[in-house]
Amino acid sequence: MEQLFGTDGIRGQANCYPITAEVALQLGKAIGHVFKATGHGSRRVVIGKDTRLSGYMLETALTSGLVSVGADVLLVGPVPTPAVAHLTRSMAADVGIMLTASHNPFDDNGIKIFGADGFKISDAIESDITRHVLSGELSCDHIRSDRLGKAYRIDDARGRYIEFAKSTLKNRDFTGIKVVLDCANGAAYSIAPLIFKELGAEVTKINVEPDGYNINNGCGALHPETVGKIVVEKKADVGVAFDGDADRVIFCDHKGKIVDGDRILAMLALDFKKRGVLSNNTMVTTTMSNLGLHEAMHRAAIRVDITDVGDRLVIERMHEMGANVGGEKSGHVILMDYATTGDGIITALQVLRLMKQRKTTLAELAKCMIEYPQKLVSLKVASKKPIDRLPSLMRVMAACKKDLGAQGRMIVRYSGTENKIRLLVEAKNSKQVNTWIARLTAAVRKDLGA
């Protein structure tokens, strides 16, 4: 059966299959049908979106499909992805849908679906929804006009999430901290500045003027150097850069130096352990995390459990391990005590709490781990041929693995959300890193024409 869902929902170029109004309409019908079949009679659905122009098209089509099968829709407008997860639970909805392509350019869009518990839906439910969409069998003829659903605009949705986010700090405040917020012209553009201001921080906000086209464009978590420059200019204490849907975050210290997800995971895991709240003495991360993170956790006698790439896989493993801290180098940080998915705003609040509590800088906190030299290259590809059928790449991979031995590592994988192949090389010797990343890149271009 054809797959609609990837590693993080459905994603692609807007107005091209499968991110079309026609598919969204059928998807709305399928979601309503599937959740009715599981006993959710009321079928209340929260729909949020980021700031992409195509969000209007998808929101309208999804709403039409849902109400046509008797579901009620709660429209919350532009909010971060974790806000949709939270609102789904707090508003006792059966489903939450976020329209976003996260860190991708504006001309992409996507659909993330959450269950009533605020967690992303299971593979089984995704398959069930896909089967109904692709079969084309769903009809509304049997729904009487008096059984149609309704759509409601929820005006206080932002306020609900703002109060929830602030409540995770238990009345702490950030008076005296100067912070620069880069909201990537995305979903956090209005919410994030309000939260930090209401907590007493002195806020400089940038990239908070979305026009439907400029989301992630040279800003946000993909380009943290942008916020770093403003931090230095403003003599601020910290820079915080969200991605388009604010489920991930990257920081800069007062000197403009980037502090990525690995260092944030390290400092938060160490803090949680010191306070006696690190569940099962375990932190979960992915294969992409730096070996320096593993060494830092080993020194602190904290167990590290590793998954493949994807915040959903991290969350699943956290459930299995009973862990409350996990995430990715890219800035997805999951703090299960507060949120059911990666939440850039709550992560930032916890980092500022730590700075204020310890009366220290982010630069000092970031010294908790020593990073191995590492390079990550992403190359666009026309098709995702099986890696074991790429002869040049396989030869170079074998040679690289032998040369690095136990003092480094190499990862070659396709992106789960884009037509890209990702190459990572990490070693204590930076010359080795540069040499092998160049050879791997050349091999990919030879085999795939990337």
DRENDO-1510 file (C-alpha; in Angstrom, 1 decimal, always signed):
<recs>
REC; n; res; u; v; w
REC; 1; MET; +0.0; +0.0; +0.0 .
REC; 2; GLU; +1.2; +3.5; -0.8 .
REC; 3; GLN; +2.5; +5.4; +2.2 .
REC; 4; LEU; +1.1; +8.9; +3.0 .
REC; 5; PHE; +2.9; +9.3; +6.3 .
REC; 6; GLY; +6.6; +9.7; +6.8 .
REC; 7; THR; +8.6; +9.9; +10.0 .
REC; 8; ASP; +6.8; +13.1; +11.0 .
REC; 9; GLY; +3.3; +13.1; +9.6 .
REC; 10; ILE; +2.6; +13.9; +5.9 .
REC; 11; ARG; +4.8; +16.4; +4.2 .
REC; 12; GLY; +5.6; +17.7; +0.8 .
REC; 13; GLN; +5.4; +20.6; -1.6 .
REC; 14; ALA; +2.2; +22.6; -1.1 .
REC; 15; ASN; -0.4; +22.1; -3.8 .
REC; 16; CYS; +1.4; +19.0; -5.1 .
REC; 17; TYR; +0.3; +15.5; -4.1 .
REC; 18; PRO; -0.1; +14.7; -1.3 .
REC; 19; ILE; -0.3; +18.2; +0.1 .
REC; 20; THR; -3.3; +19.2; -1.8 .
REC; 21; ALA; -6.8; +20.4; -1.0 .
REC; 22; GLU; -8.3; +17.2; -2.4 .
REC; 23; VAL; -6.2; +15.0; -0.2 .
REC; 24; ALA; -6.8; +17.2; +2.8 .
REC; 25; LEU; -10.5; +16.9; +2.3 .
REC; 26; GLN; -10.3; +13.1; +2.1 .
REC; 27; LEU; -8.0; +13.1; +5.1 .
REC; 28; GLY; -10.5; +15.0; +7.2 .
REC; 29; LYS; -13.2; +12.5; +6.3 .
REC; 30; ALA; -10.9; +9.6; +7.1 .
REC; 31; ILE; -9.8; +11.0; +10.5 .
REC; 32; GLY; -13.4; +11.6; +11.4 .
REC; 33; HIS; -14.3; +8.1; +10.3 .
REC; 34; VAL; -11.4; +6.3; +12.1 .
REC; 35; PHE; -11.9; +8.1; +15.4 .
REC; 36; LYS; -15.7; +7.5; +15.3 .
REC; 37; ALA; -14.9; +3.8; +14.8 .
REC; 38; THR; -12.7; +3.7; +17.9 .
REC; 39; GLY; -15.6; +4.9; +20.1 .
REC; 40; HIS; -15.0; +8.7; +20.0 .
REC; 41; GLY; -18.6; +9.7; +19.5 .
REC; 42; SER; -18.2; +13.5; +19.9 .
REC; 43; ARG; -15.1; +13.7; +17.7 .
REC; 44; ARG; -13.8; +17.1; +18.7 .
REC; 45; VAL; -10.7; +18.1; +16.6 .
REC; 46; VAL; -8.2; +20.9; +17.3 .
REC; 47; ILE; -6.6; +22.4; +14.2 .
REC; 48; GLY; -3.6; +24.7; +14.4 .
REC; 49; LYS; -1.1; +25.9; +11.8 .
REC; 50; ASP; +2.1; +27.8; +11.3 .
REC; 51; THR; +2.4; +30.9; +9.1 .
REC; 52; ARG; +2.7; +29.3; +5.6 .
REC; 53; LEU; +0.4; +30.7; +2.9 .
REC; 54; SER; -0.8; +27.2; +2.1 .
REC; 55; GLY; -2.1; +26.8; +5.7 .
REC; 56; TYR; -5.3; +28.6; +4.7 .
REC; 57; MET; -5.9; +26.0; +1.9 .
REC; 58; LEU; -5.2; +23.0; +4.1 .
REC; 59; GLU; -7.1; +24.3; +7.1 .
REC; 60; THR; -10.3; +24.9; +5.1 .
REC; 61; ALA; -10.2; +21.6; +3.2 .
REC; 62; LEU; -9.5; +19.6; +6.4 .
REC; 63; THR; -12.3; +21.4; +8.2 .
REC; 64; SER; -14.7; +20.7; +5.4 .
REC; 65; GLY; -13.9; +17.0; +5.4 .
REC; 66; LEU; -14.2; +16.7; +9.2 .
REC; 67; VAL; -17.5; +18.5; +9.6 .
REC; 68; SER; -19.0; +16.6; +6.6 .
REC; 69; VAL; -18.7; +13.4; +8.7 .
REC; 70; GLY; -20.1; +14.9; +11.8 .
REC; 71; ALA; -16.9; +16.1; +13.7 .
REC; 72; ASP; -16.7; +19.4; +15.4 .
REC; 73; VAL; -13.6; +21.5; +14.6 .
REC; 74; LEU; -11.8; +23.9; +17.0 .
REC; 75; LEU; -9.7; +26.3; +15.0 .
REC; 76; VAL; -6.9; +27.8; +17.1 .
REC; 77; GLY; -5.0; +29.6; +14.3 .
REC; 78; PRO; -1.2; +30.1; +14.2 .
REC; 79; VAL; +0.3; +28.4; +17.3 .
REC; 80; PRO; +3.4; +26.2; +17.9 .
REC; 81; THR; +3.1; +22.4; +17.4 .
REC; 82; PRO; +3.4; +21.7; +21.1 .
REC; 83; ALA; +0.5; +24.1; +21.8 .
REC; 84; VAL; -1.7; +21.9; +19.6 .
REC; 85; ALA; -0.6; +18.8; +21.5 .
REC; 86; HIS; -1.4; +20.6; +24.8 .
REC; 87; LEU; -4.7; +22.1; +23.7 .
REC; 88; THR; -5.9; +18.7; +22.4 .
REC; 89; ARG; -5.6; +17.4; +26.0 .
REC; 90; SER; -6.7; +20.4; +27.9 .
REC; 91; MET; -9.8; +20.9; +25.7 .
REC; 92; ALA; -10.8; +17.2; +25.9 .
REC; 93; ALA; -10.5; +16.9; +22.1 .
REC; 94; ASP; -10.2; +13.5; +20.4 .
REC; 95; VAL; -7.7; +14.6; +17.8 .
REC; 96; GLY; -5.2; +17.4; +17.3 .
REC; 97; ILE; -3.9; +18.4; +13.8 .
REC; 98; MET; -1.0; +20.7; +13.2 .
REC; 99; LEU; -0.4; +22.1; +9.7 .
REC; 100; THR; +3.3; +22.7; +9.3 .
REC; 101; ALA; +6.4; +21.6; +7.5 .
REC; 102; SER; +8.5; +22.5; +10.6 .
REC; 103; HIS; +12.0; +23.7; +9.4 .
REC; 104; ASN; +11.3; +23.4; +5.7 .
REC; 105; PRO; +10.9; +26.4; +3.3 .
REC; 106; PHE; +7.5; +28.1; +2.9 .
REC; 107; ASP; +6.5; +26.2; -0.2 .
REC; 108; ASP; +6.4; +22.9; +1.7 .
REC; 109; ASN; +3.7; +22.1; +4.2 .
REC; 110; GLY; +2.7; +19.1; +6.2 .
REC; 111; ILE; +0.1; +17.5; +8.5 .
REC; 112; LYS; +0.9; +16.2; +12.0 .
REC; 113; ILE; -1.7; +14.3; +14.0 .
REC; 114; PHE; -2.0; +13.9; +17.7 .
REC; 115; GLY; -4.3; +11.7; +19.7 .
REC; 116; ALA; -6.4; +12.6; +22.7 .
REC; 117; ASP; -3.4; +12.1; +25.0 .
REC; 118; GLY; -1.3; +14.7; +23.2 .
REC; 119; PHE; +1.0; +12.1; +21.7 .
REC; 120; LYS; +1.5; +11.5; +17.9 .
REC; 121; ILE; -0.8; +8.8; +16.7 .
REC; 122; SER; +0.4; +5.2; +16.2 .
REC; 123; ASP; +1.6; +3.6; +13.0 .
REC; 124; ALA; -1.6; +1.5; +13.1 .
REC; 125; ILE; -3.9; +4.5; +13.1 .
REC; 126; GLU; -1.8; +6.1; +10.4 .
REC; 127; SER; -2.2; +3.0; +8.3 .
REC; 128; ASP; -5.9; +2.9; +8.9 .
REC; 129; ILE; -6.3; +6.6; +7.9 .
REC; 130; THR; -4.1; +6.0; +4.8 .
REC; 131; ARG; -6.2; +3.1; +3.7 .
REC; 132; HIS; -9.4; +5.1; +3.9 .
REC; 133; VAL; -7.9; +8.1; +2.0 .
REC; 134; LEU; -6.5; +6.0; -0.8 .
REC; 135; SER; -9.5; +3.7; -1.2 .
REC; 136; GLY; -11.7; +6.7; -2.2 .
REC; 137; GLU; -14.6; +4.8; -0.6 .
REC; 138; LEU; -15.6; +7.4; +2.0 .
REC; 139; SER; -18.9; +9.1; +1.3 .
REC; 140; CYS; -20.9; +11.7; +3.1 .
REC; 141; ASP; -24.2; +10.7; +1.6 .
REC; 142; HIS; -25.3; +8.8; +4.7 .
REC; 143; ILE; -24.8; +11.8; +7.0 .
REC; 144; ARG; -28.0; +13.7; +7.5 .
REC; 145; SER; -27.7; +17.4; +7.3 .
REC; 146; ASP; -28.8; +17.8; +10.9 .
REC; 147; ARG; -25.8; +15.6; +11.9 .
REC; 148; LEU; -23.1; +17.7; +10.3 .
REC; 149; GLY; -20.3; +19.0; +12.5 .
REC; 150; LYS; -19.5; +22.6; +13.3 .
REC; 151; ALA; -16.4; +24.7; +13.2 .
REC; 152; TYR; -15.5; +27.1; +16.0 .
REC; 153; ARG; -12.8; +29.8; +16.2 .
REC; 154; ILE; -11.1; +29.5; +19.6 .
REC; 155; ASP; -10.0; +33.1; +20.4 .
REC; 156; ASP; -8.4; +32.3; +23.8 .
REC; 157; ALA; -6.2; +29.4; +22.5 .
REC; 158; ARG; -3.0; +31.3; +22.7 .
REC; 159; GLY; -3.7; +32.5; +26.2 .
REC; 160; ARG; -4.4; +28.9; +27.3 .
REC; 161; TYR; -1.0; +27.8; +26.1 .
REC; 162; ILE; +0.8; +30.9; +27.5 .
REC; 163; GLU; -0.5; +30.3; +31.0 .
REC; 164; PHE; +0.4; +26.6; +30.7 .
REC; 165; ALA; +4.0; +27.3; +29.6 .
REC; 166; LYS; +4.5; +29.8; +32.4 .
REC; 167; SER; +3.1; +27.4; +35.0 .
REC; 168; THR; +5.9; +24.9; +34.3 .
REC; 169; LEU; +8.3; +27.3; +36.1 .
REC; 170; LYS; +6.3; +27.4; +39.4 .
REC; 171; ASN; +6.3; +31.2; +39.7 .
REC; 172; ARG; +10.0; +31.8; +38.9 .
REC; 173; ASP; +10.8; +35.0; +37.0 .
REC; 174; PHE; +13.6; +36.1; +34.6 .
REC; 175; THR; +14.0; +39.7; +35.8 .
REC; 176; GLY; +17.5; +40.9; +34.9 .
REC; 177; ILE; +18.0; +38.5; +31.9 .
REC; 178; LYS; +18.3; +40.0; +28.5 .
REC; 179; VAL; +17.1; +37.6; +25.8 .
REC; 180; VAL; +16.9; +37.8; +22.0 .
REC; 181; LEU; +14.1; +35.7; +20.5 .
REC; 182; ASP; +14.3; +34.7; +16.8 .
REC; 183; CYS; +10.8; +33.3; +16.0 .
REC; 184; ALA; +11.7; +32.3; +12.4 .
REC; 185; ASN; +8.6; +34.3; +11.2 .
REC; 186; GLY; +6.8; +31.1; +12.2 .
REC; 187; ALA; +4.3; +29.8; +14.7 .
REC; 188; ALA; +5.9; +31.3; +17.8 .
REC; 189; TYR; +6.0; +34.9; +16.4 .
REC; 190; SER; +3.4; +36.3; +18.8 .
REC; 191; ILE; +3.3; +33.7; +21.6 .
REC; 192; ALA; +7.0; +33.4; +22.5 .
REC; 193; PRO; +7.7; +37.2; +23.1 .
REC; 194; LEU; +4.6; +37.5; +25.3 .
REC; 195; ILE; +5.7; +34.5; +27.5 .
REC; 196; PHE; +9.2; +35.8; +28.1 .
REC; 197; LYS; +8.1; +39.4; +28.7 .
REC; 198; GLU; +5.4; +38.3; +31.2 .
REC; 199; LEU; +8.1; +36.4; +33.1 .
REC; 200; GLY; +10.1; +39.6; +33.5 .
REC; 201; ALA; +12.8; +39.1; +30.8 .
REC; 202; GLU; +14.1; +42.0; +28.8 .
REC; 203; VAL; +13.1; +40.8; +25.3 .
REC; 204; THR; +14.4; +41.8; +21.9 .
REC; 205; LYS; +12.3; +40.0; +19.2 .
REC; 206; ILE; +13.4; +39.4; +15.6 .
REC; 207; ASN; +11.7; +37.7; +12.7 .
REC; 208; VAL; +8.2; +38.2; +14.1 .
REC; 209; GLU; +6.6; +39.6; +10.9 .
REC; 210; PRO; +5.4; +36.5; +8.9 .
REC; 211; ASP; +4.0; +37.2; +5.5 .
REC; 212; GLY; +3.3; +33.6; +4.4 .
REC; 213; TYR; +6.5; +33.3; +2.5 .
REC; 214; ASN; +9.4; +34.2; +4.9 .
REC; 215; ILE; +9.1; +31.3; +7.5 .
REC; 216; ASN; +12.6; +29.9; +8.2 .
REC; 217; ASN; +14.1; +32.1; +5.5 .
REC; 218; GLY; +17.6; +32.9; +6.7 .
REC; 219; CYS; +16.5; +32.8; +10.3 .
REC; 220; GLY; +15.4; +30.7; +13.2 .
REC; 221; ALA; +16.9; +27.4; +14.4 .
REC; 222; LEU; +18.4; +26.6; +11.0 .
REC; 223; HIS; +20.4; +29.9; +11.0 .
REC; 224; PRO; +21.2; +30.6; +14.7 .
REC; 225; GLU; +24.1; +32.8; +13.6 .
REC; 226; THR; +21.4; +35.4; +12.9 .
REC; 227; VAL; +20.3; +35.6; +16.5 .
REC; 228; GLY; +23.9; +35.3; +17.6 .
REC; 229; LYS; +24.9; +38.6; +15.9 .
REC; 230; ILE; +22.0; +40.4; +17.6 .
REC; 231; VAL; +22.9; +39.0; +21.0 .
REC; 232; VAL; +26.4; +40.5; +20.6 .
REC; 233; GLU; +25.1; +43.8; +19.3 .
REC; 234; LYS; +22.5; +44.2; +22.1 .
REC; 235; LYS; +24.9; +42.8; +24.8 .
REC; 236; ALA; +22.2; +40.3; +25.7 .
REC; 237; ASP; +22.7; +37.3; +27.9 .
REC; 238; VAL; +21.2; +34.6; +25.6 .
REC; 239; GLY; +19.8; +34.1; +22.1 .
REC; 240; VAL; +16.9; +31.7; +21.5 .
REC; 241; ALA; +16.1; +30.6; +17.9 .
REC; 242; PHE; +13.0; +28.5; +17.2 .
REC; 243; ASP; +12.1; +26.7; +14.0 .
REC; 244; GLY; +8.9; +27.3; +12.0 .
REC; 245; ASP; +6.6; +25.4; +14.3 .
REC; 246; ALA; +8.6; +26.0; +17.5 .
REC; 247; ASP; +9.0; +22.3; +18.4 .
REC; 248; ARG; +12.8; +22.7; +18.4 .
REC; 249; VAL; +15.2; +25.4; +19.6 .
REC; 250; ILE; +18.9; +26.3; +19.3 .
REC; 251; PHE; +20.6; +28.8; +21.6 .
REC; 252; CYS; +23.5; +31.3; +21.5 .
REC; 253; ASP; +25.5; +32.4; +24.5 .
REC; 254; HIS; +26.4; +36.0; +25.3 .
REC; 255; LYS; +29.3; +35.8; +22.9 .
REC; 256; GLY; +27.1; +34.6; +20.0 .
REC; 257; LYS; +28.5; +31.1; +20.2 .
REC; 258; ILE; +25.9; +28.4; +19.2 .
REC; 259; VAL; +24.7; +26.0; +21.8 .
REC; 260; ASP; +22.9; +23.1; +20.2 .
REC; 261; GLY; +20.6; +20.4; +21.3 .
REC; 262; ASP; +23.3; +18.0; +22.6 .
REC; 263; ARG; +24.6; +20.6; +25.1 .
REC; 264; ILE; +21.1; +21.5; +26.2 .
REC; 265; LEU; +20.3; +17.8; +26.8 .
REC; 266; ALA; +23.5; +17.4; +28.7 .
REC; 267; MET; +23.0; +20.4; +31.0 .
REC; 268; LEU; +19.3; +19.6; +31.6 .
REC; 269; ALA; +20.0; +15.9; +32.3 .
REC; 270; LEU; +22.7; +16.9; +34.8 .
REC; 271; ASP; +20.4; +19.4; +36.5 .
REC; 272; PHE; +17.6; +16.9; +36.7 .
REC; 273; LYS; +19.9; +14.4; +38.3 .
REC; 274; LYS; +21.2; +16.9; +40.8 .
REC; 275; ARG; +17.7; +17.8; +41.8 .
REC; 276; GLY; +16.7; +14.1; +42.1 .
REC; 277; VAL; +14.1; +14.3; +39.3 .
REC; 278; LEU; +15.8; +12.4; +36.4 .
REC; 279; SER; +13.5; +9.5; +35.9 .
REC; 280; ASN; +15.2; +6.1; +35.9 .
REC; 281; ASN; +18.6; +7.9; +35.7 .
REC; 282; THR; +18.2; +7.8; +31.9 .
REC; 283; MET; +18.4; +10.2; +29.0 .
REC; 284; VAL; +17.3; +9.2; +25.5 .
REC; 285; THR; +18.9; +10.6; +22.3 .
REC; 286; THR; +19.5; +9.6; +18.7 .
REC; 287; THR; +22.4; +8.2; +16.7 .
REC; 288; MET; +23.2; +11.8; +15.5 .
REC; 289; SER; +24.2; +13.0; +19.0 .
REC; 290; ASN; +27.8; +13.8; +19.6 .
REC; 291; LEU; +30.1; +11.3; +21.3 .
REC; 292; GLY; +31.0; +14.1; +23.7 .
REC; 293; LEU; +27.4; +13.9; +25.1 .
REC; 294; HIS; +27.8; +10.2; +25.8 .
REC; 295; GLU; +31.1; +10.8; +27.6 .
REC; 296; ALA; +29.6; +13.6; +29.7 .
REC; 297; MET; +26.7; +11.3; +30.7 .
REC; 298; HIS; +29.1; +8.5; +31.4 .
REC; 299; ARG; +31.1; +10.7; +33.8 .
REC; 300; ALA; +27.9; +11.6; +35.6 .
REC; 301; ALA; +26.8; +7.9; +35.7 .
REC; 302; ILE; +23.7; +8.7; +33.7 .
REC; 303; ARG; +22.4; +6.0; +31.3 .
REC; 304; VAL; +22.1; +7.0; +27.7 .
REC; 305; ASP; +19.6; +5.1; +25.5 .
REC; 306; ILE; +19.9; +5.6; +21.7 .
REC; 307; THR; +17.3; +5.5; +18.9 .
REC; 308; ASP; +17.2; +6.2; +15.2 .
REC; 309; VAL; +16.6; +9.8; +14.1 .
REC; 310; GLY; +13.2; +11.3; +14.8 .
REC; 311; ASP; +11.6; +12.8; +17.9 .
REC; 312; ARG; +8.7; +10.3; +17.7 .
REC; 313; LEU; +11.2; +7.5; +18.1 .
REC; 314; VAL; +12.8; +9.3; +21.0 .
REC; 315; ILE; +9.4; +9.7; +22.7 .
REC; 316; GLU; +8.5; +6.0; +22.1 .
REC; 317; ARG; +11.8; +5.0; +23.8 .
REC; 318; MET; +11.2; +7.4; +26.6 .
REC; 319; HIS; +7.9; +5.7; +27.3 .
REC; 320; GLU; +9.6; +2.3; +27.3 .
REC; 321; MET; +12.5; +3.4; +29.6 .
REC; 322; GLY; +10.3; +5.5; +31.9 .
REC; 323; ALA; +12.6; +8.5; +31.0 .
REC; 324; ASN; +11.6; +12.2; +31.3 .
REC; 325; VAL; +14.5; +13.8; +29.4 .
REC; 326; GLY; +15.3; +13.1; +25.7 .
REC; 327; GLY; +15.8; +14.7; +22.4 .
REC; 328; GLU; +18.0; +15.4; +19.4 .
REC; 329; LYS; +21.0; +17.4; +18.5 .
REC; 330; SER; +18.8; +19.4; +16.1 .
REC; 331; GLY; +17.1; +21.0; +19.0 .
REC; 332; HIS; +14.1; +18.7; +19.6 .
REC; 333; VAL; +14.1; +18.4; +23.4 .
REC; 334; ILE; +11.3; +16.4; +25.1 .
REC; 335; LEU; +10.8; +17.1; +28.8 .
REC; 336; MET; +8.1; +14.6; +29.5 .
REC; 337; ASP; +7.2; +16.1; +32.9 .
REC; 338; TYR; +5.8; +19.1; +31.0 .
REC; 339; ALA; +5.1; +18.2; +27.4 .
REC; 340; THR; +4.2; +15.2; +25.1 .
REC; 341; THR; +6.3; +16.4; +22.2 .
REC; 342; GLY; +9.4; +18.6; +21.5 .
REC; 343; ASP; +8.6; +22.1; +22.9 .
REC; 344; GLY; +11.1; +24.8; +22.0 .
REC; 345; ILE; +9.5; +27.4; +24.3 .
REC; 346; ILE; +9.4; +25.1; +27.4 .
REC; 347; THR; +13.0; +24.0; +26.7 .
REC; 348; ALA; +14.0; +27.7; +26.6 .
REC; 349; LEU; +12.2; +28.4; +29.8 .
REC; 350; GLN; +14.1; +25.6; +31.6 .
REC; 351; VAL; +17.4; +26.8; +30.3 .
REC; 352; LEU; +16.8; +30.3; +31.5 .
REC; 353; ARG; +15.6; +28.9; +34.8 .
REC; 354; LEU; +18.9; +27.1; +35.1 .
REC; 355; MET; +20.9; +30.3; +34.3 .
REC; 356; LYS; +19.0; +32.3; +36.9 .
REC; 357; GLN; +19.1; +29.6; +39.5 .
REC; 358; ARG; +22.8; +29.0; +39.2 .
REC; 359; LYS; +23.6; +32.7; +38.7 .
REC; 360; THR; +25.7; +31.8; +35.7 .
REC; 361; THR; +26.0; +32.2; +31.9 .
REC; 362; LEU; +24.8; +29.8; +29.2 .
REC; 363; ALA; +28.5; +29.6; +28.2 .
REC; 364; GLU; +29.5; +28.2; +31.6 .
REC; 365; LEU; +26.6; +25.7; +31.6 .
REC; 366; ALA; +27.6; +24.6; +28.1 .
REC; 367; LYS; +31.0; +23.5; +29.3 .
REC; 368; CYS; +29.3; +20.4; +30.7 .
REC; 369; MET; +30.5; +18.5; +27.7 .
REC; 370; ILE; +33.4; +18.5; +25.3 .
REC; 371; GLU; +32.3; +18.1; +21.7 .
REC; 372; TYR; +34.1; +15.9; +19.2 .
REC; 373; PRO; +34.8; +17.5; +15.8 .
REC; 374; GLN; +31.8; +16.6; +13.6 .
REC; 375; LYS; +30.5; +17.5; +10.1 .
REC; 376; LEU; +27.0; +16.9; +8.8 .
REC; 377; VAL; +26.3; +17.3; +5.1 .
REC; 378; SER; +22.9; +17.1; +3.4 .
REC; 379; LEU; +22.7; +16.5; -0.3 .
REC; 380; LYS; +19.5; +16.7; -2.5 .
REC; 381; VAL; +18.8; +13.5; -4.4 .
REC; 382; ALA; +16.3; +12.7; -7.2 .
REC; 383; SER; +15.4; +9.4; -5.7 .
REC; 384; LYS; +16.2; +7.4; -2.5 .
REC; 385; LYS; +17.9; +4.3; -3.9 .
REC; 386; PRO; +18.8; +1.7; -1.3 .
REC; 387; ILE; +22.2; +2.6; +0.1 .
REC; 388; ASP; +23.5; -0.9; -0.2 .
REC; 389; ARG; +23.0; -0.6; -4.0 .
REC; 390; LEU; +25.3; +2.4; -4.3 .
REC; 391; PRO; +28.8; +0.8; -5.0 .
REC; 392; SER; +31.0; +3.8; -4.7 .
REC; 393; LEU; +29.4; +4.9; -1.5 .
REC; 394; MET; +29.6; +1.4; +0.0 .
REC; 395; ARG; +33.3; +1.2; -0.7 .
REC; 396; VAL; +34.0; +4.6; +0.9 .
REC; 397; MET; +31.8; +3.8; +3.9 .
REC; 398; ALA; +33.7; +0.6; +4.5 .
REC; 399; ALA; +37.1; +2.4; +4.3 .
REC; 400; CYS; +35.9; +5.2; +6.6 .
REC; 401; LYS; +34.6; +2.8; +9.2 .
REC; 402; LYS; +37.9; +1.0; +9.3 .
REC; 403; ASP; +39.9; +4.2; +9.5 .
REC; 404; LEU; +37.9; +5.7; +12.3 .
REC; 405; GLY; +37.8; +2.6; +14.4 .
REC; 406; ALA; +36.6; +3.1; +18.0 .
REC; 407; GLN; +37.7; +6.8; +17.9 .
REC; 408; GLY; +34.9; +8.0; +15.7 .
REC; 409; ARG; +31.8; +7.2; +13.7 .
REC; 410; MET; +30.1; +7.7; +10.4 .
REC; 411; ILE; +26.3; +7.8; +9.7 .
REC; 412; VAL; +24.8; +7.7; +6.2 .
REC; 413; ARG; +21.0; +8.0; +6.0 .
REC; 414; TYR; +18.2; +9.4; +4.0 .
REC; 415; SER; +16.0; +12.2; +5.4 .
REC; 416; GLY; +12.6; +11.0; +6.5 .
REC; 417; THR; +10.9; +14.2; +5.4 .
REC; 418; GLU; +12.9; +15.5; +2.4 .
REC; 419; ASN; +14.6; +14.1; -0.7 .
REC; 420; LYS; +18.0; +14.4; +0.9 .
REC; 421; ILE; +20.8; +12.1; +2.0 .
REC; 422; ARG; +22.6; +13.0; +5.2 .
REC; 423; LEU; +26.3; +12.3; +5.8 .
REC; 424; LEU; +27.8; +12.6; +9.2 .
REC; 425; VAL; +31.4; +12.0; +10.2 .
REC; 426; GLU; +32.7; +12.5; +13.8 .
REC; 427; ALA; +36.2; +11.9; +15.2 .
REC; 428; LYS; +38.7; +13.3; +17.7 .
REC; 429; ASN; +40.8; +14.3; +14.8 .
REC; 430; SER; +39.2; +17.1; +12.7 .
REC; 431; LYS; +41.4; +16.3; +9.7 .
REC; 432; GLN; +39.9; +12.9; +9.5 .
REC; 433; VAL; +36.4; +14.4; +9.7 .
REC; 434; ASN; +37.1; +16.7; +6.7 .
REC; 435; THR; +38.8; +14.0; +4.7 .
REC; 436; TRP; +36.1; +11.5; +5.0 .
REC; 437; ILE; +33.1; +13.8; +4.6 .
REC; 438; ALA; +34.7; +15.0; +1.3 .
REC; 439; ARG; +35.2; +11.4; +0.1 .
REC; 440; LEU; +31.6; +10.4; +1.1 .
REC; 441; THR; +30.2; +13.4; -0.6 .
REC; 442; ALA; +32.1; +12.6; -3.8 .
REC; 443; ALA; +30.8; +9.0; -3.7 .
REC; 444; VAL; +27.2; +10.1; -3.3 .
REC; 445; ARG; +27.5; +12.5; -6.3 .
REC; 446; LYS; +29.1; +9.7; -8.4 .
REC; 447; ASP; +26.3; +7.2; -7.5 .
REC; 448; LEU; +23.3; +9.5; -7.3 .
REC; 449; GLY; +24.3; +12.6; -9.2 .
REC; 450; ALA; +23.5; +14.7; -6.1 .
</recs>
